[in-house]
Amino acid sequence: VSADGKAHARRVEFREGIYWKNKEKVIPNPNNFQGTIVEFRPSYQIMGNITTTCEDVMELIATLLPLMKIGAIVKFHGEKNNGSIIDKTAINESGIVAFLVLRRNSPLIAPIVLSRTTGNMKADIAFTYDSNSLKEEDILSFANTCPTINNSTHVIGFLDGLFNYFKPYMNKIFLGKNSKLNIINNDIRVGLKAVVSVSHIEPMFSGQAKEIFSNKDIIPFIKDLMKQGLDEWAKANDGDLQKLCKYFKDIGNLRLKSDKDRVELSKKYVSSLTGLPKKYE
């Protein structure tokens, strides 16, 4: 709202990467719309001959939409190479849980969703376990909406927090001191499906393609979120907690039978977890 008390919007234009001050202007906004309209055409002078299409841009937007605020609406208007027009509206209805829906097959429990922000850092985490995908962890991660790889600090913090919570609980409480089985980190990795998204006011990236998020202060931030968030989740979801603990116990027992640090899950192992005959796996 401007000094005259009326709702306005501001238009800013860039050409060839240069800010055009004479193209900045205030325009009426009688409906008081909130948000940003981005209109662009690629500069062939700068980018040369490109193969990116209107459809590619729309797919990228759809991929990043779950990282936005729940309820966020994107109205896409694009012109294809043949001159036809694409008009589509997409709504972020479930946040990063949408990524999990596409990645899990037979989830053991409903997704555990944790979020926290400090103003300088923000984290959104969602994870579950999949009994039909019994491999090591499958983690999708982002930092400031950029895809990252799993040796990034936010993923390290997530895994540390996960291990530090469930391993002591399993060994000291669920199994007890007289148990011959001792749950290890690798047991907690098996079947894990997770999405970890963070934002940082001063992000640092490393790696050949800048695909590693490397801010170290995110690690204790996420570990504390995991501890407090899982405490609250466990109190409110005892049934899912017991399912998860039994699953970790089964994975640990299978590891002992295979006499290896990591479970190699053949169909007979999957059958012992699901209770289904091998021919149905």
N, C-alpha and C positions, 0 to 999 in steps of 0.2 A: 504494500500500500504506500502510495507516494504522499508528499506533504499536503496535497489537496484532499486527502482522505479517500481517494478513488483507487480501485484495484487496477494496477498496471502490470505489464510484462515488459521485459527488456530483450531486444534482439541484438545479437553480436555476430559479426561476420568475419570470417578469415578467408583469405585467398592465397593459394600457393604457400600455405603455412604462415602467412603474415596477417596480423591483426589490422583490420580496416576500421580505423576510428570513425571515419565519416559515415560508416554503415551501422554504427551503434545508435539505437534509438529506442525511446519508450513508446510502447503501443498500448492501446486500451485493452483491458481484461475484465469486461463487465461481469463475467460469470465467476471471477476469482478462481480460475483454474490453478492447480498446483502441479509442479513437475517441470520437465524440460523437453523441448522439442529439438531434436537434432536432425538437420537436413544436410546431406553432403553428396557430392559427386567426386569420384576419384580424379586426381590430377595426373594426366598422362605425361605431362612435362616433367613431373617429379618422379612418378612411380613407373614410368615406361609402360610397356604393354602388359597389362594384368589379365589374369584369368579368373579372378574372384567375381562371382556373380551375385546378383540380388538375392538369390536363394541361399547362397553361402552366408551372407550377412544375416538373413533371417534365421538360419540354423544356429549361428553363433549366439544371437540374442536369446533364442529359445534355450540354449545350453546354459547361459549365464543367469537366466531369469530366476531360478530357485535360490540364487545367492542374494537376491534383493529382499527387501522387507516384504513379509507376508501381506498380501493384499495389493501389492504393486501391480499396475496395469501397463502393458506396453502395447501401443497401437502402431503397427508396422504398415507403412505405405512405401512400396518400392516399384521401380520400373525395370522390367526384364529386358534382356538384349533385343528381343523381338518387338519391344514397344508395349507389350501388354502390362497390366498393372496388377500388383499383389496388394490386397488390403486384408490384414489379419489382426485380431486382438488376442493377446495372451495375458493370463492372470496368474500371479504367483499365489497359489492356493495353499500349499503345504510346506513351502520353504525347502530346505535341503533334504527333507525326508523324501522328496520326489526323486532324488538320485538313488536312494536306497530301494525304492519300489522297482526300479529298473534293474537293480543289481542282485537282488535276493530272489531265491526260488521257493524254499520252504522255511520261512523264518521260525525259529524256536520261540521267540517272544516278540511282543510289539516293540517297535523301535524305541530306544532310550534317547531322549532329546535333551541336550544341555546347552544353555546359553548364558553369556555374561558379557558385560561391557564396563569399561572404566572411563571411557572418554578418549583415552589414548590407545587402548587395545579392545578388541571385540572378538569373541569366539562363538561359533555355532557348531555343535557336534551332534551327530546322529549315528547310532550303530545298533546292530542286532547280530544274531548268529544264525547261520543257515545250515541245516542238517543235510541238505542235498548238494552242498558245495564244500565238502570237507577238505579244504586245502588251507594253506597259511593265509594270513590276513589279506583282504582285498580292501584297500583304503584309497578313496578318492579325496584329494586335498587341493585347497585353494588358499592363496594369500592375496588380499586386496583384489579379489576376483581373478587373479592369474593362476592357471593350473600349475601345481608344484609336484615334486616327487617325494618319495617317502623317507628320505634322509633329511628332510626339512625339519626345523626345530619344532614347529607346531605338531607334527606327526610324532616326533620323539616324545614331546610332552604328553600327548594323548596316550601313547602306548605305556609310558612310564606310569601314568596315573591309573591306567587300566590294570596293569600288573600289580602295582602297589596296593590296590584296593582288593582285588579278587584273590590273589595268591595267599595273603595272610588269612583272609576270611575262610577260604577253603581249608587250609591246613590246620588252623587253630580252632575254628568253630564248626564248620560243616563236617569235616573228617575226624577231627579230634587228635589228641596227642598219641593215641595208641594205634593210629592207622599206619599200615605198612606203605600206603601210597602217599607220595609227596608231590603236590601239584607244582609244576614249573612254568616259566613264562611261555614256553612253546605250546603247552596245553591250552593256554588262553588265547593263543593266536589262531588256532584251528577253527575254520568256519566263520571267522570274524568278517563282517561287512560294515564298513564305516565311511562316513563323510566328515571331513574336518575342514572348516572354513574359518579363516581369521582375517582381521583387518588391523593394521598398525599405522599409527600416524607417521612413523618414520621407518618404512619397510626397507629391509636390506635383502638383496638377492645375489646369489653367487651361482657358479656352475657355468658351463660352456654356453648354455642357452638361457641363463638366468632363471633356471627352473627350480633352484633350491632357495627356500625362504630361510634366512639365517639369523634372525633376531633372537638372541638367547634369552631375553627377558620374557619371551612368550612361554617358555618351558614351565617355570614355577606358576605362572598365571593359569595355564591350562591344567597343571597337576592339582592345583587347589580347587579349580572348578570341578574336576573329576571327583575329588574326594567329597566335597560338599554335595555336589549334584547326585552322586551315587548313594550317599547316605540318605538323602531325601527320597530318591527313587526306591531304595530297598524298603524303607518304612511304608511306602504307599503301595508297593507291588510285591508282596511276599510270595505270591504264587509264581510269578515270573522269576524271582530270585531263586526259588527252589528248583525250578526247571533248569536254570542256567547252572546252578551248582551240580546238579545230577549230570548234566552234559559234560562239565569239566571233569567230573569224576570218571565218567565213561571214557573220555578221551585219554585221561591219565592211565587208566587200566589197560587200554589198547596199546599205549606206548610201552608199558611194562611188558606186555605180551610180545611186542615186536622187538624188545631189547634194543631199542634205539632212542636217541634223544628226541627224534621227531616221528610222529605217526605217519606211516605210509598207508594211506587209507584205500585199500582195495575194496571190492564190492562186499566181501565178507565182513569187513569192518563197518561199512555203511549199514549193512543189514543188522548188525548187532546193536547199532544205535537206534535205528528206526523201527526195528521189530518186524520188518517185512522180509519175506523170503528173497533170496538173492535174485531170483529170476524176475522179480518185480522192480528191482533197482535200476 
